């Protein structure tokens, strides 16, 4: 399904000079590498809510579950101003067909976690920036990460996988799909979802099987939530090995003894951490082509976006 994937991003990470000190935090990996497939939508809650550049430094204080945004030098409170902006902005973003967010780490507005929340009676505790908390609460299907966590290859791969999946789901769902279309979509994602959560995959299957008794809009919303819940769970090497061995079973009537040994050895080498997941996937994809396994060739698991393998 075509089109670039739209991702909301803290504007300072794109090099825009919107930070409190008039500077930026340009992250070239995001713009030069992930920007190949992502269409970044810049957001700066502090500037967009009416604060100037440069501006006084701010911090969070009080209860981490409902912190206040305070100007550090004067103690002036800006909580209401930023929260009002968040409410309006989130409603606009619902219509933007965004597929995720990359937000500035530790920012009092954009930090998704680990933001210091001061308290006069105790040591600072950890919380979330006001805008980040609103995004996570109001747009729960969308993956949200910060630029520091995306430096981890596994976390980056999971973010990209989820963003691509929700993009595909959005494009699919807006075209009034039939029950048969949903069955086909579910079939294509079978192995990919199984690598994350067999339990949720079965729940998705039950929903699809009873689809005729559901309102279409509620059905699609429910399926989309389950898909995102599944992909949000970590796909561990153990889970991948189970799926890879499951795929190998499709060839048991075709493969020679030597071919079976080659596949098994490649899967075992991946299990031991000697080679990346891309290696057994490429081998199985090759055999799917060789033996014309149409069902396997249509699986998203065997045909990931190549940029998921970026390091």
N, C-alpha and C positions, 0 to 999 in steps of 0.2 A: 504494500500500500504506500503510495508515493507521498511526496511533500516533505519539507524539512520539519523536524520535531521542535516545537516551540517550548522553550524553557524560560521561566522567570528567573532573573539573576540580579543580585545586588550590583547596582551600577558601578560602584567603585572597583569591582573585580574586572570590569571591562576597560578600566583606565579612565573613567569619568571622574573629574575632580570635584567630588561631592562630599568628601569626608569633613569632619568637624574642623580639621586643621587646613582645609583647602587642598589636600592631597588626594591620592587614589591608592588602590591596592591591586593594580593590574596583574592578573594571573595569566601569563602567556600560554600555559598549557590549556587552559579553558578556551581562550579565544582562538589559538592557532591550531589546536588539535580537536578538541570536542566541538569547536565551532564548525567543523566540516559537516557534521550531521545535525547540529543543533542551531536553531534560529533563536538567538538570545533576545529576551524582552527585558530591558533594563528597568530596575525599580530602586528608588531610594526613598524609603518611608519618611526619613527625617526632613529631606528637602521638599518632598511632595506634600508634606503636611504643613509647609509654610515656614520652616526654619531656614535661616540664611547660611551661606558659605562664605567665609568660615563662620563658626559658631562656638559657643562655649561647650566644653566637654560635659557629657552627661553620664549618669550611671543609674542603675536600678537599686532600689532599697525597699525594705519591708518584707512582706510575705512572698516567698518565691512562687507560690501558686497564683498570686495576684499582685505583682510588684508595681511600684510607682516609678515613673521616669522623672529624674530630678537633675537640675543643673548643678554641677558639682560645686562651683564657686559661690553661687547665690542661694542655693536651696530651692529655687523656683521650681514648681511642679508642672510638668508638661504631659502628664499621663492622659488627661481627657482629650487634649489636642491630637495626640497620636492615635489613641483608640478610636476617636471619631473618624479619622482618616482611614484606619484599618477597616472599619465597617463598610465604608463607601468603596474602598479599593478592592476588597474581597469580592463584592458584588460585581464589579466590573471584570475582575479576573475570571469569574465563573463563565463568562461569555467569550473568553479569549482562546479556548481550546488549548490551554497549557498542558504540558505532560510532566511537569515537575518543577522544582525550584533548586537553585544553588545560591545559598545565602552566606553572607560574611560571618565568619566565626567570631564569637565572643562580643558581637555588637549588641548594645542595649536595645536595638530595634530588630536586628536580623539574626542574632545568634540563636541557633536551634537548641543548644544545650551548653552547659558549662559557663554561662554568663554569671559573673559575680553579682550577687544580690546582698547589699550591705544591710546590717542591722545593728542599731546602737547597743542592743543588749547582748549580742553574741557575735561570734566570728561570721564573716560572709559565707553565705550558702550559694548553691548553684541553681540557676534557673534558666529561663528562655527569654529572648528578646520579645517585645510586645507584638511586633509584626509577625515574627516567626511563629509565635504561639497561636496567633489568629489563623495563619495559613494552615498549620497542622490540625487545628480544631475544625475549621470550616471547610477545608478541602482534603479530607482524610484519604482519598484514593491516590493522591499525587505523591510521588517520592520527593523527599526534601533532604538535602545534604548541604554541608558547608565545604568550602574549598580545601580545607585541611584534611577532612576525612576522604575526599576524593583522590588524595595522593596515595591512598591504599588501593592497590589493584583490584582486590576482591570487592571492596565497597564500591569502587568505581564501576566495575562490571555489573554489579547488582543494580546500581542506579540506572545505568544505561539500558540494561535489560528491561527494567520496569518502565522506563520512559518510552522505549520503543513499543512495548506491549500496550501501554495505554494509548499511544498514538494510533496503533493499529486498531485497537478496540473503538476509539472515538470515530475513526473513519468508517468502521464497519457499522456501528450502532446508529449513526445518523442517516443511513440509507434505507431505513425501514426494513430490516432483514426479516425474512420468513423463518419459520421454525426450522426448515431444512438448512437455511443459511447458518443458523446458530449451531446446529449439529455439526456442520462442516467446520465452522470456526473452532468449536470445542475439540473436534478431532485433530485439527492441525496443531493445537497447543497441548495435546495430551502428554507427550513425553517431557516437554518443558515444565509443565506444572507438576508432574510426578517427581521431577528432580528437586522440587521445593517442598511439596507437601502432598503425600498420597491421600491423607485424610480429607483435605480440602478438595482435591481432585474428585474424590468420590462424592462429596457434597455437591460439587458443580454438576457432576453427572446426573445425580438425582434431580436437580433443578431442571436440567435440560430434558430429562425423560418425562417430566410432568409439565412441560412448558405450555402445552395446549390449554391447561386449566388456569393460566396466569394472564393478568393484564400485561400487554406487551411492554409498556414503559416500565412497570415494576419488575418484570422479568429481566429486562436488559440491565436495569440498575442493580438488581440483585446479583446477576452474573458478573457484572463488572467489578462489584465489590469483592466477590469471592476470588476473582482472578487476581486482583491487586493484593488481597490478603495472602494468597498463596505465594506470589512472587516476592512478597516482602520477607518471607521466611528464608533463612540462609540455605542455599543449596550446597551442602557439604560434599567433600570427596566421596564419603560413604554413600550418600544418596545418588551421586552421579554414577558411581560404580554399579549400583543396582540397576539404574536405567540403561547404562551401556550394555550390561549383561542381558537385560531384557531385549534390547535391540538386536544383539547377537543371535538371540533365539529365532529371529525372523529368517535367518540364513541357514538354519541347521540342515535343510535338505539340499542346499546349494554348495556349501563350502567344502573344500577338500580338507584333509587332516592338517596339512601345512597352513592353510589359510586360517583355520580355527585357532591353531597355535599362535599364529602371528597376531590375531586380534586379542586373544587372551593375554598374551605377553604385553601388548601395548596397554591394555586396560590395567594390568597389574603394575606396570611401570608408572602409570598415572596415579594409581592408588598409593604407591610408595612416595609420590612427590617428585619423581625424577623428570617427568615431562608434563607440559601443560595439558589441560582438557582439550585444547584444539587438536592435539595429535590423534587420540582415539576417535574424536568426532570426524576428522578428515578421513580416517581409514574406513570408518563405517559408512560415511557418505559415498566414498569411492565404491564400496561393495553394493550399496543401494543402487548406484548407477549401473554397475556391471551386471547385476542380476535383475535390473528393472523392477525394483520394489517400489511401486507407485505410492503406496501408503507412507512408506518411510521417506521418500523424496519430498513429500508434502509437509513433513514435520518441521515446525519452527526450531525444534531442538537441534536438528542436524543441519539447519540452514540459518545460523545466526548471522546478524549483521557483522561483517568482518571487523568493524571498528570496535566491537565489544572486546577484541583481543588487544587493544592498545595498551601499552605499558608506559 
